[in-house]
C-alpha cells in the first residue's frame, strides 16, 4: 500500500492504524525534499534537453536558498562578498571557486544532503555546481530586515516620539541624563 495522493486520514479510517503506520514508515521523507522536488517537477519534461537540468537546478537552488537559516545566508553573503559566482569562464572551462569550502562548512547537514540529492537527481556530477547556484540564489535575495530589537536604538535616537531636541546654541542633540534606579512611584514616596 502507498500513500500516492491518498489522504492519511482516509487510510486510517479504511485500513486502520497499522496500515497507516506502514505507509508512513516506508515513505518517510523530509518536508524540504518534498518542497525541492516540487520546484524540480515543472522541469521534468525538459531534463533530456541541454538546458533542462540547469533550469531545474536553478529552480531547486532558489528553494534551498529560501530554506536556509538567516545566519547561514549571512555567511554565504560574506563569503561571496555579495557577488554571483561563475562556475565556468568564457570558453566554458571550470573555474576554481575558493569560497565554496567556506560556504560548504557553514551549511546545516540537512541542506548539504538536499544539495547532494538535487545534484544526483539531475545527473549533475559536481555537487559544487549546485552549491554555487545556491550561493547565487542567496546573493539574488534581499537581505533580511533587521530584527525589531536592532532598529529600536536607531528609532529612539532619530524619531521616537519626536526628533531629539537640541540645546540652545548647540548643533547636536542634547545629552540624555542617565535614569536613576527605581520607579517614579518609589522616588515620589521617598520625597514625602
C-alpha positions in Angstrom: 0.0 0.0 0.0 1.3 3.5 -0.8 0.1 7.0 0.1 0.2 8.2 -3.5 -2.3 11.0 -3.3 -4.5 9.4 -0.7 -5.5 11.2 2.4 -3.7 9.8 5.5 -7.0 10.2 7.5 -8.8 8.1 4.9 -6.2 5.3 5.1 -6.6 5.4 8.9 -10.3 5.1 8.6 -10.4 2.4 5.9 -7.4 0.3 6.8 -6.6 1.1 10.4 -3.6 2.4 12.3 -1.2 -0.4 11.4 -1.7 0.3 7.7 -1.1 4.0 8.1 2.0 3.3 10.2 3.3 1.0 7.5 2.7 3.5 4.7 4.2 6.5 6.6 7.1 4.4 7.8 8.1 3.4 4.2 7.5 6.8 2.6 9.1 9.0 5.3 10.7 11.9 3.5 11.9 15.3 4.9 9.5 18.1 4.0 12.4 20.1 2.4 12.8 17.2 0.0 9.1 17.4 -1.0 9.3 21.2 -1.5 12.5 20.9 -3.5 11.0 18.1 -5.7 8.0 20.3 -6.4 10.4 23.0 -7.7 12.1 20.5 -10.0 8.9 18.8 -11.2 7.9 21.5 -13.7 11.2 20.9 -15.5 10.9 17.1 -15.7 9.8 17.1 -19.3 13.0 19.2 -20.2 15.6 17.2 -18.3 16.7 15.5 -21.6 17.3 18.9 -23.2 20.6 20.7 -22.9 19.4 23.5 -20.6 16.8 21.4 -18.7 19.0 20.3 -15.8 20.4 23.8 -15.5 16.9 25.4 -15.3 15.8 22.7 -12.8 18.9 23.2 -10.7 18.3 27.0 -10.6 14.7 26.4 -9.5 15.8 24.0 -6.8 18.6 26.3 -5.7 16.2 29.1 -5.2 14.1 26.9 -3.0 17.1 25.7 -1.0 18.3 29.3 -0.5 14.9 30.2 0.9 15.1 27.3 3.4 18.5 28.5 4.7 18.7 29.8 8.3 19.4 33.6 8.3 22.8 33.2 9.8 23.8 30.7 7.1 22.6 33.1 4.4 24.7 35.8 6.0 27.8 33.6 6.0 27.2 33.0 2.2 26.8 36.7 1.5 30.0 37.4 3.3 31.9 34.6 1.6 30.7 35.8 -1.8 31.1 39.5 -1.0 27.6 39.9 -2.5 28.6 38.8 -6.0 27.4 35.9 -8.0 29.8 33.1 -8.5 30.6 31.9 -12.1 31.4 28.2 -12.4 32.7 28.4 -15.9 34.7 31.0 -17.9 34.0 32.4 -21.4 35.5 29.2 -23.0 33.2 27.0 -20.8 36.1 25.8 -18.7 35.5 25.2 -15.0 36.6 28.0 -12.6 38.0 27.2 -9.2 35.9 28.9 -6.5 37.9 29.3 -3.3 34.7 30.5 -1.5 32.9 27.1 -1.8 34.7 25.3 1.0 33.8 28.1 3.5 30.2 28.1 2.3 30.0 24.2 2.5 31.4 24.2 6.1 28.7 26.7 7.1 25.7 24.6 5.8 23.4 22.7 8.1 23.7 19.0 7.4 20.2 18.7 6.1 20.8 21.4 3.5 24.0 19.8 2.4 22.1 16.5 1.9 19.5 18.2 -0.2 22.2 19.8 -2.4 23.7 16.4 -3.0 20.2 14.9 -3.6 19.5 17.6 -6.2 22.8 17.0 -8.0 22.2 13.3 -8.1 18.6 13.6 -9.2 19.5 15.9 -12.1 22.6 14.0 -13.1 25.0 16.8 -12.2 28.3 15.2 -11.4 29.8 18.0 -9.4 27.9 19.0 -6.3 29.8 22.2 -6.2 27.8 23.4 -9.2 24.6 23.1 -7.2 26.3 24.7 -4.1 27.5 27.7 -6.3 23.9 28.1 -7.6 22.5 28.1 -4.1 25.1 30.7 -3.2 24.0 32.7 -6.2 20.3 32.4 -5.3 21.2 33.7 -1.8 23.0 36.6 -3.4 20.0 37.5 -5.5 17.7 37.5 -2.4 17.2 40.7 -0.5 19.0 40.6 2.8 16.6 40.1 5.7 15.3 43.1 7.6 17.0 43.7 10.9 15.1 42.4 13.9 12.9 44.9 15.7 15.4 45.0 18.6 18.1 46.1 16.2 16.1 49.0 15.0 14.9 50.3 18.4 18.1 52.3 19.3 18.1 53.9 15.9 14.4 54.6 16.0 14.6 56.1 19.5 17.6 58.2 18.6 16.1 59.6 15.5 12.3 60.0 15.7 10.7 58.5 18.7 8.5 60.1 20.0 9.8 63.1 18.1 13.3 64.1 16.8 15.9 64.6 19.5 15.9 68.1 20.9 19.0 70.3 20.6 20.2 72.5 23.3 20.2 76.3 22.5 23.4 77.2 20.7 24.3 73.5 20.0 24.2 71.7 16.7 24.0 68.2 18.2 21.1 66.7 20.3 21.2 67.4 24.0 22.7 64.7 26.2 20.3 62.3 27.8 20.5 62.1 31.6 21.0 58.6 32.9 18.0 57.3 34.8 18.2 56.6 38.5 17.2 53.1 39.6 13.7 52.6 40.9 10.3 53.6 39.7 8.8 57.1 39.8 6.3 56.0 42.3 9.1 54.8 44.7 11.1 58.1 44.3 7.9 60.1 44.8 7.1 58.3 48.0 10.6 58.9 49.3 10.3 62.6 48.8 7.2 62.8 51.0 
